[in-house]
Amino acid sequence: MKIPEAEVRLFNRVFICRKCKAKVRASTPRIKAKLIVCPKCKSRNFRPKVKEKRIAK
């Protein structure tokens, strides 16, 4: 993606629940301290959202 504003909006501070794949926007220190709870499954395990690699056909 070439537009920096779009990259910030889509990937900055966005985390995915490892259990149910719900998307949560929160700060990194709060995620690491396990203060954020998943709204769907109440889990505290998150991973950062990763940029997709697009393959040209």
Buried (B, 14 or more C-beta within 10 A) or exposed (E): EEEEEEEEEEEEBBBBBBBEEBEBEEEEEEBEEEEBEBEEBEBBEBEEBEEEEEEEE
